[in-house]
Amino acid sequence: MALLGTGSVFIPVTNTYTSGTAATETVPSGAAQVVITVDGGGGAGGFNSTTLGGGGGGSSRAVQTIAVVGGNTMTYSVGAARTGRGTQGTGNGGNPSSVTGTVSGGSVSISAGGGQGGGINFGSAGGIAVGGDTNTSGDPGTDGSVDGEGGAAANGASGGVWYATIDGTSPGGGGGGSGLDAGFVSSGVGARGQISFAYT
């Protein structure tokens, strides 16, 4: 009677990172393919000392599927959150997230841009992604004359708004504009980015 083979079967695994700068990702032994999902950081909201500030833009998302073998390495950086501001002015732009490297399937060079910081009065543009098989831009923030809402990230994470939760939702939601008449003394935080490597 023939014996069955004893070769191992790779169990799919996903590594997700919410921080890291120039960090190294090593492909696990037995993996044949990876789906890389890269989300940038949201832009912080703008501050207006007399009325509502503009919302920060939501982050972009890039996704790439590529062949790998165990031991291949890639370098990644996750966009950190951007704090809101407590004085008149434009919010800080969101930090980008990126993945680079060379694996068995070829070159990886992905960047998911962060949303722009909200203006004193005007909402700002969402981030732009490049290098993925699919690249999706984030939503813009709205003007203070509307509601100063931060833009949603391309992954669906919501932006902040002065009459509810003013900070953007992770990963990548834009911060809401300041609303001093509602008791807020700073604009909303632009949420951090995120990167995941899903191996099969």
One Martini backbone bead per residue (centre of mass of N, CA, C, O) as a GRO file, in nm:
protein
  200
    1MET     BB    1   0.097   0.036   0.023
    2ALA     BB    2   0.070   0.360  -0.018
    3LEU     BB    3   0.210   0.650   0.094
    4LEU     BB    4   0.165   0.939   0.218
    5GLY     BB    5   0.253   1.242   0.213
    6THR     BB    6   0.454   1.490   0.428
    7GLY     BB    7   0.393   1.756   0.332
    8SER     BB    8   0.356   2.078   0.390
    9VAL     BB    9   0.110   2.327   0.477
   10PHE     BB   10   0.020   2.640   0.420
   11ILE     BB   11  -0.076   2.890   0.648
   12PRO     BB   12  -0.243   3.153   0.648
   13VAL     BB   13  -0.111   3.496   0.685
   14THR     BB   14  -0.137   3.811   0.877
   15ASN     BB   15   0.042   4.119   0.871
   16THR     BB   16  -0.003   4.395   1.100
   17TYR     BB   17   0.063   4.757   1.085
   18THR     BB   18   0.077   5.078   1.296
   19SER     BB   19   0.396   5.082   1.276
   20GLY     BB   20   0.692   5.211   1.131
   21THR     BB   21   1.043   5.264   1.022
   22ALA     BB   22   1.220   5.101   0.809
   23ALA     BB   23   1.105   4.820   0.811
   24THR     BB   24   1.107   4.457   0.822
   25GLU     BB   25   0.978   4.215   0.589
   26THR     BB   26   0.937   3.859   0.614
   27VAL     BB   27   0.888   3.589   0.437
   28PRO     BB   28   0.739   3.306   0.487
   29SER     BB   29   0.761   2.986   0.486
   30GLY     BB   30   0.566   2.872   0.195
   31ALA     BB   31   0.502   3.115   0.051
   32ALA     BB   32   0.352   3.245  -0.275
   33GLN     BB   33   0.172   3.496  -0.171
   34VAL     BB   34   0.085   3.857  -0.168
   35VAL     BB   35  -0.117   4.099   0.001
   36ILE     BB   36  -0.083   4.448  -0.023
   37THR     BB   37  -0.185   4.693   0.226
   38VAL     BB   38  -0.200   5.057   0.193
   39ASP     BB   39  -0.228   5.314   0.446
   40GLY     BB   40  -0.257   5.623   0.513
   41GLY     BB   41  -0.274   5.934   0.657
   42GLY     BB   42  -0.447   6.175   0.803
   43GLY     BB   43  -0.556   6.488   0.813
   44ALA     BB   44  -0.564   6.761   0.985
   45GLY     BB   45  -0.737   7.000   1.115
   46GLY     BB   46  -0.850   7.310   1.116
   47PHE     BB   47  -0.815   7.648   1.256
   48ASN     BB   48  -1.079   7.854   1.405
   49SER     BB   49  -1.143   8.128   1.624
   50THR     BB   50  -1.467   8.194   1.520
   51THR     BB   51  -1.516   7.916   1.376
   52LEU     BB   52  -1.504   7.675   1.147
   53GLY     BB   53  -1.299   7.448   1.040
   54GLY     BB   54  -1.140   7.253   0.824
   55GLY     BB   55  -1.114   6.949   0.684
   56GLY     BB   56  -0.937   6.676   0.657
   57GLY     BB   57  -0.799   6.448   0.465
   58GLY     BB   58  -0.813   6.144   0.344
   59SER     BB   59  -0.675   5.851   0.282
   60SER     BB   60  -0.509   5.628   0.098
   61ARG     BB   61  -0.506   5.325  -0.127
   62ALA     BB   62  -0.293   5.032  -0.173
   63VAL     BB   63  -0.288   4.735  -0.395
   64GLN     BB   64  -0.089   4.425  -0.397
   65THR     BB   65  -0.014   4.137  -0.604
   66ILE     BB   66   0.247   3.887  -0.527
   67ALA     BB   67   0.509   3.693  -0.567
   68VAL     BB   68   0.668   3.455  -0.335
   69VAL     BB   69   0.935   3.373  -0.104
   70GLY     BB   70   1.099   3.257   0.135
   71GLY     BB   71   1.298   3.542   0.259
   72ASN     BB   72   1.185   3.768   0.155
   73THR     BB   73   1.210   4.132   0.140
   74MET     BB   74   1.072   4.427   0.302
   75THR     BB   75   0.999   4.779   0.320
   76TYR     BB   76   0.842   4.972   0.588
   77SER     BB   77   0.602   5.255   0.633
   78VAL     BB   78   0.405   5.418   0.880
   79GLY     BB   79   0.175   5.650   0.918
   80ALA     BB   80   0.142   5.885   1.137
   81ALA     BB   81  -0.012   6.076   1.333
   82ARG     BB   82  -0.192   6.397   1.340
   83THR     BB   83  -0.208   6.663   1.513
   84GLY     BB   84  -0.376   6.900   1.628
   85ARG     BB   85  -0.479   7.243   1.660
   86GLY     BB   86  -0.478   7.557   1.887
   87THR     BB   87  -0.430   7.745   1.637
   88GLN     BB   88  -0.430   7.940   1.389
   89GLY     BB   89  -0.473   7.722   1.101
   90THR     BB   90  -0.324   7.472   0.933
   91GLY     BB   91  -0.314   7.152   0.904
   92ASN     BB   92  -0.155   6.867   0.906
   93GLY     BB   93  -0.036   6.650   0.702
   94GLY     BB   94  -0.043   6.341   0.609
   95ASN     BB   95   0.113   6.044   0.637
   96PRO     BB   96   0.279   5.823   0.466
   97SER     BB   97   0.279   5.499   0.313
   98SER     BB   98   0.520   5.217   0.263
   99VAL     BB   99   0.651   4.984   0.001
  100THR     BB  100   0.960   4.801  -0.052
  101GLY     BB  101   1.108   4.585  -0.310
  102THR     BB  102   1.233   4.244  -0.385
  103VAL     BB  103   1.078   3.972  -0.535
  104SER     BB  104   0.996   3.700  -0.718
  105GLY     BB  105   0.770   3.886  -0.882
  106GLY     BB  106   0.933   4.158  -0.815
  107SER     BB  107   0.857   4.482  -0.781
  108VAL     BB  108   0.818   4.707  -0.494
  109SER     BB  109   0.623   5.035  -0.512
  110ILE     BB  110   0.450   5.177  -0.250
  111SER     BB  111   0.213   5.463  -0.212
  112ALA     BB  112   0.021   5.620   0.057
  113GLY     BB  113  -0.122   5.904   0.081
  114GLY     BB  114  -0.197   6.169   0.259
  115GLY     BB  115  -0.388   6.395   0.377
  116GLN     BB  116  -0.471   6.705   0.386
  117GLY     BB  117  -0.479   6.982   0.556
  118GLY     BB  118  -0.684   7.179   0.701
  119GLY     BB  119  -0.824   7.475   0.684
  120ILE     BB  120  -0.951   7.753   0.820
  121ASN     BB  121  -1.214   7.707   0.606
  122PHE     BB  122  -1.109   7.467   0.426
  123GLY     BB  123  -1.119   7.187   0.276
  124SER     BB  124  -0.925   6.898   0.194
  125ALA     BB  125  -0.752   6.677   0.028
  126GLY     BB  126  -0.697   6.372  -0.058
  127GLY     BB  127  -0.517   6.112  -0.100
  128ILE     BB  128  -0.252   5.956  -0.305
  129ALA     BB  129  -0.194   5.663  -0.493
  130VAL     BB  130   0.090   5.439  -0.571
  131GLY     BB  131   0.188   5.111  -0.724
  132GLY     BB  132  -0.063   4.958  -0.747
  133ASP     BB  133  -0.315   4.775  -0.879
  134THR     BB  134  -0.466   4.957  -0.672
  135ASN     BB  135  -0.582   5.311  -0.654
  136THR     BB  136  -0.713   5.507  -0.376
  137SER     BB  137  -0.866   5.783  -0.289
  138GLY     BB  138  -0.941   6.017  -0.075
  139ASP     BB  139  -1.143   6.220   0.093
  140PRO     BB  140  -1.253   6.521   0.139
  141GLY     BB  141  -1.293   6.783   0.316
  142THR     BB  142  -1.493   7.015   0.468
  143ASP     BB  143  -1.619   7.303   0.513
  144GLY     BB  144  -1.694   7.514   0.770
  145SER     BB  145  -1.976   7.605   0.636
  146VAL     BB  146  -2.079   7.316   0.681
  147ASP     BB  147  -1.887   7.102   0.914
  148GLY     BB  148  -1.577   7.021   0.919
  149GLU     BB  149  -1.522   6.746   0.786
  150GLY     BB  150  -1.354   6.475   0.761
  151GLY     BB  151  -1.221   6.261   0.555
  152ALA     BB  152  -1.248   5.971   0.414
  153ALA     BB  153  -1.110   5.689   0.371
  154ALA     BB  154  -1.058   5.449   0.130
  155ASN     BB  155  -1.142   5.218   0.356
  156GLY     BB  156  -1.385   5.392   0.535
  157ALA     BB  157  -1.277   5.568   0.734
  158SER     BB  158  -1.371   5.814   0.934
  159GLY     BB  159  -1.426   6.135   0.990
  160GLY     BB  160  -1.421   6.412   1.166
  161VAL     BB  161  -1.647   6.605   1.394
  162TRP     BB  162  -1.746   6.860   1.602
  163TYR     BB  163  -2.038   6.714   1.701
  164ALA     BB  164  -1.849   6.472   1.781
  165THR     BB  165  -1.588   6.311   1.663
  166ILE     BB  166  -1.298   6.487   1.575
  167ASP     BB  167  -1.141   6.247   1.516
  168GLY     BB  168  -1.006   6.031   1.326
  169THR     BB  169  -1.034   5.716   1.192
  170SER     BB  170  -0.887   5.418   1.203
  171PRO     BB  171  -0.737   5.423   0.909
  172GLY     BB  172  -0.706   5.769   0.777
  173GLY     BB  173  -0.878   5.976   0.902
  174GLY     BB  174  -0.989   6.286   0.908
  175GLY     BB  175  -0.984   6.577   1.065
  176GLY     BB  176  -1.159   6.798   1.227
  177GLY     BB  177  -1.264   7.097   1.271
  178SER     BB  178  -1.284   7.348   1.461
  179GLY     BB  179  -1.526   7.419   1.759
  180LEU     BB  180  -1.555   7.655   1.984
  181ASP     BB  181  -1.877   7.671   2.012
  182ALA     BB  182  -1.851   7.347   2.124
  183GLY     BB  183  -1.561   7.333   2.309
  184PHE     BB  184  -1.329   7.321   2.121
  185VAL     BB  185  -0.950   7.368   2.131
  186SER     BB  186  -0.915   7.175   1.877
  187SER     BB  187  -0.831   6.996   1.628
  188GLY     BB  188  -0.826   6.714   1.453
  189VAL     BB  189  -0.701   6.410   1.415
  190GLY     BB  190  -0.493   6.238   1.206
  191ALA     BB  191  -0.492   5.930   1.127
  192ARG     BB  192  -0.337   5.657   1.107
  193GLY     BB  193  -0.194   5.411   0.950
  194GLN     BB  194  -0.158   5.103   0.737
  195ILE     BB  195  -0.020   4.758   0.716
  196SER     BB  196  -0.056   4.462   0.503
  197PHE     BB  197   0.029   4.098   0.499
  198ALA     BB  198  -0.112   3.848   0.284
  199TYR     BB  199  -0.059   3.504   0.306
  200THR     BB  200  -0.049   3.196   0.064
   0.00000   0.00000   0.00000
